[in-house]
Each structure stands twice: as C-alpha cells, then as structure tokens.
C-alpha cells in the first residue's frame, strides 16, 4: 500500500452500496473512501457501518481503506468513531473538521484526514494540520461553497485552496488533496485536476471509477516536463555548480531543485540529487 503522502486519487463509494466496494478497489485508485456521511440516507447509516465493517475485515489488497465519518456534531458520530476504533482501517476522513477537539474525539488509532469544508474549518486549519495524527488535509469545495455562499468554484475558492496548501507545508504534511469534480465530463475533470496541480495540491478526490485514471495522470509529470527536467540537470552539470542559462532562462539552485522534483515524481532514473544541489 502506498503511504498517504503518495496518494493521487482517493475514490468515494457510498457505504450503503457494498456491491460497489470491489469495483472501487479495482479502479486503480490509491485509496477507497467508504462514505458514511453525505451519500448515505439517515435510515441506512447503521447498515452502512455494518457493511463497511465486513469489508474492512476482508481487506482489499494494495489499496488503502478509509472511512469518511459523519461530522462531530451529528447523531451518527459516536457510532462511526466506535467503528473506527474496532476496525482495521488505514485512515479516517472526518467530515466538516473544525477543531483539534473533534480530532481528539476519534481517539487513538488510524491516521486522520480532516476534510476542510466550512468557514470554521478554514479558521482552524493551521491547528488541525499540526495535530499529531493528521496525515493529510482534504479540501471539501462543494460544502465550502454552500457555507460561504460562493457561486464561483474557480477564482472564488482560490484563496481557500491556497490556505490548505500553505497550512500543509507549514505542518510538514504532504500536499493536500483537492475536492471532487461533480460532473463526469472528461474535459471538466481534466481542467480541475490541472488547476489543482498548478496550485500545489498532490491529488484529488474522485466520485466515480472513470475519473481515477485521468486524476492519476494529471499528477504525474508530462513527457515535456520530464524532457525539460533532464535538460536542466544536464545544463547544471555542465556549469559545474554555478548558475547558467537554458533557452535564455537562468538556471540556478531553485530551478535545479524543481527539475529534480519532477524527475523524482516520475520515478525516473535521473531522480537523484545533483552533486551541485545541496540537500
């Protein structure tokens, strides 16, 4: 199983649809999130917990197994938290995370992936990111739009997306995962995934198996980016450690470090620290 910091795609599956669990796990996603919150009607919550518990006992190979639990102020939170304590879950996604006290209420155990999707969650994001059990932050764009009454899902949410990226870096966490794309139109998904990558996110939440491959691809370097990175490393080697130029653009240590990061992200042979690049 990949560590949480290496996940590019996390796929939601409704907890009350256990017949979909295996399909989700076979989609190529890096983590399956069995949802006990929004996608499950109130009358089906208990049955969803039972189905999730059975699936967790069986396991699903190399795919990480996560549970999204209901918000801390909901009637189902206590039962969800008890399931997380009893089950062999790889991580817990806390819906509408708003304080470190809510994280503490989940008790010791699996790593936590707080879903920041309210104004209160944003106000407390630095403390939530610094919590010792927080493994990665998730961005809940749709609920945040509702909470703040923001119609624009692009520029209207730019500040808040960047807040998660900054809080993650300051807390020493992996880059956060961006929220879902509600439409299944490929062009919309591709646009959203590219935006997330440009803003510093490390992956994206998915709602359908058909979204997984495109999301995974969006967070890997393109052939053009790899070619650029190899040329930067070669130019730095030729310069013997000093600043140089490539295609009329200065190549110094920050540029070299970015090139090395591109190569490392692709697992390329050249993914090494140049002898002129200080660790």
Buried (B, 14 or more C-beta within 10 A) or exposed (E): BEEBEEBBBBBBBBBBBBEBBBEBBEBEBBBBBBBBBBBBEEEBBBBBBEBBBEBBEEEBEEBBBBBBBBBBEBEBBEBBBEBBEEBEBBBBBBBBBBBBEBBEEBEEBBBBBBBBBBEBBBBBBEBBBBBEBBBBBBBBBBBBBEBEEBEEBEEBBEEBBEBBBBBBBEBEBBBBBBBBBEEEEEEEBBBBBEBBBEBBBBBBBBBBBEBBBBBBEBBBBEEEBBEBBBBBBBBBBEBEEEEBEBEEEEBEBEBBBBBBEBBBBBEBEBBEEBEBBEE
